[in-house]
């Protein structure tokens, strides 16, 4: 089954006192393109994340973010030497200028350098095993959405391919009727020349082959979006040639209908992995 390229998945991970959220989003893109929003110090994990993503995703713009939601409390450090220097300076000022000593504890601890709030950083390598599992869970959730989109795309493209075959049949039937009519009004030599000029059998054969190829691609499990886009371009080329060779209102209407379906298939190929 084909897959789409739009999806979202998330997961929670736990490592000791650490809590984090992993989120993965994917949208359409011609190639595989991944970007990351990671906590400070996690850049070393980007290559591992890239390899993990590529196991499941071959095409699309992927955004992965990891957000630390809880970590160990910060460590408060008392710098006694700095506090002592402040106290000594205060005593000198008091004696020198005959000032009242109203220095309070709240004043002292708010002075720069007396108390230091040391943030505890989560080490990337220590949390990687849990993070890897979280990414895999988020990826599975994302792939469920991409597969659902693929199912809808398969139904839509398949319906358009089926309707294209109806138009191909109309053109064949109309071509036979035109030749039958012309054979009655033209000389054998004129008819032979006319038949050669409007011969679209080669184009019709290729167009039919391409339509069947599109239907076949819809059953594949490997990425087919790029190939379908290429086939749509080839179908458009064959259809244009058919329209230019056979000038007839019924054929022209069928050609217009074909072009419309081909354009829709090409648009949808941009959404298929």
N, C-alpha and C positions, 0 to 999 in steps of 0.2 A: 504493500500500500504506500502511495506517495505521502509525503509530509509537507505541511505548510511551514512558514518561517516565523510566524508570530506566536509568542508564548510567554508565560511567566511562571516561575516556580520559587518557592521559598522554603526555608528550614531553620530550625533552632538548633544550636549546638551548646553543649555544656562541658566544661573542663575545670574541675575543682570549683573554685569560687567564680570562675569566668563564665559569662553568658554572652552569646553572640547570635546575630541573625544573618543568614545568607539569603540574598535575593538575586535571581538571574532573570533578565529580560532579553527577548530576541525579537527582532523585526527584519523586514526584507532587506537584503543586500546581495549584490552580484557575487560577492566572494565571502569567505569566512573572515570576519573582523571582530576582534574581542578587545574590550576595554575594561579596566578594573578600578574600583574605588575601595581601597583597603586601608586598615588602620596603620598608624605610624610603625615602621619597622617591618612591614609585611611584604615589601617589594620583592624580597628574595624568593617568595612563593609564586611569583607570576608565571614562571615557566612550567611549574607543576600544574597550576590551574589551567594553563593553556592546553597542555596535553590531556588533562581530564575532560575539558570541554570538547576537544576534537574527537574524542572517542564516540560521542553521541551526535555531534552537530558538524555538518560539512559545509553549510552555507547559511549566511545570515549575519546581521550585526548584533553581537552579544555584549550585554553590559552586566557585569557581575559586581556586586557590592557586599562587603562584609562590615557589619557594624557591631562594635562591642557594646552590649547593653548593661553589663555588670562586670566589675572586676574587683580585686582586693582593695580595701580601703588604703588611702594614702598614708604614708609613714611621716609622722611629725617628729622632727629632730630639734632638740634644744641645743643651741650653741652657747654654752656657759661662758666661754672666753669673751664672746661679743657682749653678752649681758654684763659681765664684770667690767668691761671697758666703759660701757654706758654708765654704770653705777659710779665708777671712779671719776669719770668726767663730771658727773652731776655733783659729786662731793667737792670737787675742785671749784666748780662754779659757785657752789653754796658758800664756801669759805672766802673766795676771792671777792664776791660781790655782796656778801652778807644777805643771801637770799633764803627764803623759807624753803625747806626741803619737803615738797609736796609730791614727790615722785611716787606714783602708784604702780602696783603690779600690772594693771591694765595698760598703763603707759609704756612700761618696759617691754611687755611681750609684743606690742605693736610696732616697736622700733625695727627698722630693717636689719635682717640677718639674725635676730634673736631666735625666732622660730622659722624653720624651713619645712615647707610642705613638699615632700618628695613623692611624686606620682609614681605608682607602680605600673610599669609598662608590661603588657602581655607579650611574651616571647613567641614569635611566629612559629618556630620549629616545635616548640613544646605543645602547641595547640593544633598543629597540622593534622594528626590522625583524626581528631574529632571534626576538624574543618573539612577534611576530605570526605568524610561520611555525610556531612551536612550539604556539601556541594552535590554529591551524588543523589541525595534525596530531592534537593531543589531541581536538579536536572531531570529526574524522573517525572516530577510534577510538570515541568515545562514541556517535556516530550509528550505528555498526555494531551496537552493543548495543541501542540503542533500536529499530532496525529488526527485529532478531531477536525482541525482545519483542513488537513489533507483529505479527509473523507468528504468534506463539503466540496473541495476543489475537484476531486475525482468525479463527483456526480455532475458538477456544472460543466466541466470540460467534456466529459463523456456525452452529455446531452447535446452539446454544440457539435461534436464530431458526428453524432448520429444524424443531426439535422443537415449537416454538410453533405452527407451521402445522399440525402433526399434531393438536394439541389443538383448534385452530380447526375443523378438519374434523370432529372427533368431536362438537363442540358443534352444528355444522350438521346432522349426521346425526341426532343425538339430538333436536334441535328438530323436524325433519321427522317423526320417529317419534311424538313427543308430540302434534303437531298432527293427525296422521293418526288417532291413538287418540281424541283429544278430539272430533274431528269425528263419530265414531260414537256418542258418548254425549251430546253437547250438541245443543240446538236450533240452527238456523242463526243466530238472533239471539245466543244465548249464546256460540256458537263465534266469531262475529265479534268480540264484546267480549273474549273470552279471547285471541284471536289478536292483538288490538290491544295488550292489556296485556303480553303477553310478546314483543312485536316487538323483536328485537335486531338486526335487519338493519343498521341504521345504525351501531351500535356494532361489529358484526362487520366491516363494510366498512372502518371507520376503523382498527380493530385490524390487519386484514390489510395495509392501506396502510402502517401504521407498521412492521410487521415487514419488509415489502419495502424500506422506507426505510432500516432498520438494515442490511440486507444490502447495499444500495447504498452506504452510508457506508463499509463495509469496503473498498471498492475505491478510495476517494479517496486522493489524495496530500496533501491539505491537512488541517490539524487538524480533527478531528470529535468529540473527546471531549465537549465541552460540549453540542453538538447531540444527541449520542446520549443523554446524561443527560436532556435535556429530553424527547426522544421516549419514553424509558423511563417517565418520569412520566405522559405522556399514555396510554401503553399500560396502565399500572396503573389509571388512571381509567376507561378503557373496559372493562377486565376486571371491575372492581368493579361497574360498572353492569350488565354481563351477568349476573353472579352474583346481583344483587339482583332482577333482572327475572324470571329463570327459576329457580324453586325446584325443583330436581331433583337427585338424588344423583349421577347420571352427569355432569351439567353441573357440579355443585359440585366434583367430583373434577378435572374438566378445568380449571376456573377456578383451583383450588389449584395445579395443575401449571403453569399459565400464570404465576401470580403468582411462583412460585419461579424460573422462568426469567427473568422480567422483573427481579426483584431482583438476580439474578446479572449480568444485562446492565448494570444500573445500577452495580453495584459495579465491573465491568470498565471502564465508561466513565471511572471515576476514574483508571484507569491509562493511558488513551489520550490522546495529545497532542491 
